[in-house]
Amino acid sequence: MEILKLAPVGKDYLWGGTHVRENFGKQINLNPLAETWECSVHPDGQSIVANGSFAGMTLAEVLRKNRSILVQRSVKRKSFPSL
């Protein structure tokens, strides 16, 4: 199984600044940059797969097409509860 590398989603909330960009090297052009969502299927900011055969797809799309990548078969949930 290939490793999925995800592009983080940036959020520009009022309390943000430059700390996240400067101290963690985030390449996100938002100002202010308050936080990043590193692994998200939330409708307000979905992670995009940055490599491999799923490159360019959202994490939600990948999970809909191949749920077994992250979710065990015994799990009955219809959605992946992650932000």
C-alpha positions in Angstrom: 0.0 0.0 0.0 1.3 3.4 -0.9 1.7 6.2 1.7 -0.7 9.1 1.2 1.0 12.5 1.6 -1.6 15.2 2.3 -1.4 18.9 1.6 -2.6 20.8 4.7 -5.5 23.3 4.6 -4.8 26.7 6.0 -7.3 28.8 8.0 -7.1 32.6 8.3 -9.0 33.3 11.5 -8.8 36.7 13.1 -6.3 35.4 15.9 -3.8 34.2 13.3 -0.5 35.8 12.4 2.8 34.6 11.0 3.9 32.1 13.8 2.6 29.0 12.1 4.3 29.9 8.8 7.6 31.0 10.3 8.0 28.3 13.0 6.6 25.3 11.1 7.6 26.2 7.5 4.0 26.1 6.2 3.9 27.1 2.5 0.4 28.6 2.7 -0.3 32.1 1.4 -2.9 33.3 3.9 -2.5 36.3 6.1 -3.2 35.9 8.9 -2.5 32.2 9.1 -4.1 30.9 12.3 -3.9 27.1 11.9 -3.5 24.3 9.5 -5.6 21.2 9.2 -3.1 18.4 8.4 -5.6 15.6 7.8 -9.2 16.7 7.2 -12.3 15.5 5.5 -14.3 18.4 6.9 -16.4 20.2 4.3 -14.9 23.6 5.2 -11.3 22.4 4.4 -10.5 19.1 2.8 -7.0 17.7 2.6 -5.8 17.0 -1.0 -3.6 14.0 -1.7 -0.2 15.3 -2.9 1.3 12.1 -4.4 0.8 8.7 -5.9 -2.2 7.3 -7.7 -4.7 9.4 -5.8 -2.8 12.7 -6.4 -5.2 15.7 -6.7 -8.1 13.9 -5.1 -9.6 15.0 -1.7 -9.1 12.6 1.2 -12.9 12.3 1.3 -13.0 11.1 -2.3 -10.2 8.6 -1.7 -12.1 7.2 1.3 -15.4 6.9 -0.6 -13.6 4.9 -3.4 -11.4 2.8 -1.2 -12.6 2.9 2.4 -10.3 0.1 3.6 -7.2 2.4 3.3 -8.0 3.9 6.7 -11.1 2.3 8.1 -11.3 -1.3 9.3 -14.1 -3.5 7.8 -15.7 -3.9 11.2 -16.3 -0.2 11.6 -19.9 0.6 10.8 -19.6 4.4 10.4 -20.6 6.0 7.1 -18.1 8.8 7.4 -14.6 9.1 8.6 -14.6 11.3 11.8 -11.5 13.3 11.3 -10.5 16.9 11.2 
